Amino acid sequence: MDAGPINAGTVLTPAWEEYDHVAAIDDRGRIVLDGQIHGIPSGTANAAGAGTNGWTFRLADTPEGQVSLADLRAASSEES
């Protein structure tokens, strides 16, 4: 995953309250969930049992609060 504005160590939580599988960005920009590396956010959504779009399922902890990966990706592409 191209982490863009997300730094290593960023915590990714599910947007849905019924899920508690927390992931994090490693120092290579990959998503790690339960010790497994995922190249894309949807892999973590599927691994958590959500079976949905990971870009909207995952929220990144940012200085501005929790923001969906989809919103971060959209903001990053607007800046380019």
Contacts in CASP RR format, 6 or more apart in sequence:
PFRMAT RR
TARGET T0000
AUTHOR 0000-0000-0000
METHOD contacts of the structure
MODEL  1
MDAGPINAGTVLTPAWEEYDHVAAIDDRGRIVLDGQIHGIPSGTANAAGA
GTNGWTFRLADTPEGQVSLADLRAASSEES
1 25 0 8 1.000
1 29 0 8 1.000
1 30 0 8 1.000
1 31 0 8 1.000
1 38 0 8 1.000
1 39 0 8 1.000
1 40 0 8 1.000
1 41 0 8 1.000
2 29 0 8 1.000
3 10 0 8 1.000
3 25 0 8 1.000
3 29 0 8 1.000
4 72 0 8 1.000
4 76 0 8 1.000
5 62 0 8 1.000
5 72 0 8 1.000
5 75 0 8 1.000
5 76 0 8 1.000
6 25 0 8 1.000
6 29 0 8 1.000
6 60 0 8 1.000
6 62 0 8 1.000
6 72 0 8 1.000
7 25 0 8 1.000
8 25 0 8 1.000
8 26 0 8 1.000
8 27 0 8 1.000
8 28 0 8 1.000
8 29 0 8 1.000
9 24 0 8 1.000
9 25 0 8 1.000
9 26 0 8 1.000
9 27 0 8 1.000
10 24 0 8 1.000
10 25 0 8 1.000
10 60 0 8 1.000
10 61 0 8 1.000
10 62 0 8 1.000
11 22 0 8 1.000
11 23 0 8 1.000
11 24 0 8 1.000
11 60 0 8 1.000
11 61 0 8 1.000
12 22 0 8 1.000
12 23 0 8 1.000
12 24 0 8 1.000
12 25 0 8 1.000
12 31 0 8 1.000
12 41 0 8 1.000
12 44 0 8 1.000
12 58 0 8 1.000
12 59 0 8 1.000
12 60 0 8 1.000
12 61 0 8 1.000
12 69 0 8 1.000
13 22 0 8 1.000
13 23 0 8 1.000
13 58 0 8 1.000
13 59 0 8 1.000
13 61 0 8 1.000
13 66 0 8 1.000
14 20 0 8 1.000
14 21 0 8 1.000
14 22 0 8 1.000
14 45 0 8 1.000
14 48 0 8 1.000
14 50 0 8 1.000
14 57 0 8 1.000
14 58 0 8 1.000
14 59 0 8 1.000
15 56 0 8 1.000
15 57 0 8 1.000
15 58 0 8 1.000
15 59 0 8 1.000
15 68 0 8 1.000
16 50 0 8 1.000
16 57 0 8 1.000
19 48 0 8 1.000
19 49 0 8 1.000
19 50 0 8 1.000
19 57 0 8 1.000
21 33 0 8 1.000
21 34 0 8 1.000
21 44 0 8 1.000
21 47 0 8 1.000
21 48 0 8 1.000
22 33 0 8 1.000
23 31 0 8 1.000
23 32 0 8 1.000
23 33 0 8 1.000
23 38 0 8 1.000
23 44 0 8 1.000
23 58 0 8 1.000
24 31 0 8 1.000
24 32 0 8 1.000
25 31 0 8 1.000
25 32 0 8 1.000
26 32 0 8 1.000
26 37 0 8 1.000
30 37 0 8 1.000
30 38 0 8 1.000
30 39 0 8 1.000
31 37 0 8 1.000
31 38 0 8 1.000
31 39 0 8 1.000
31 40 0 8 1.000
31 41 0 8 1.000
31 43 0 8 1.000
31 44 0 8 1.000
31 58 0 8 1.000
32 38 0 8 1.000
33 44 0 8 1.000
33 47 0 8 1.000
33 48 0 8 1.000
34 47 0 8 1.000
36 47 0 8 1.000
38 44 0 8 1.000
38 47 0 8 1.000
40 54 0 8 1.000
41 53 0 8 1.000
41 54 0 8 1.000
41 55 0 8 1.000
41 57 0 8 1.000
41 58 0 8 1.000
41 69 0 8 1.000
42 51 0 8 1.000
42 52 0 8 1.000
42 53 0 8 1.000
42 54 0 8 1.000
42 55 0 8 1.000
42 57 0 8 1.000
43 54 0 8 1.000
44 54 0 8 1.000
44 57 0 8 1.000
44 58 0 8 1.000
45 51 0 8 1.000
45 52 0 8 1.000
45 53 0 8 1.000
45 54 0 8 1.000
45 57 0 8 1.000
45 58 0 8 1.000
48 57 0 8 1.000
50 57 0 8 1.000
53 70 0 8 1.000
54 69 0 8 1.000
55 68 0 8 1.000
55 69 0 8 1.000
55 70 0 8 1.000
55 73 0 8 1.000
56 68 0 8 1.000
56 69 0 8 1.000
56 70 0 8 1.000
58 68 0 8 1.000
58 69 0 8 1.000
59 66 0 8 1.000
59 67 0 8 1.000
59 68 0 8 1.000
59 69 0 8 1.000
60 66 0 8 1.000
60 67 0 8 1.000
60 68 0 8 1.000
60 69 0 8 1.000
60 72 0 8 1.000
62 72 0 8 1.000
END
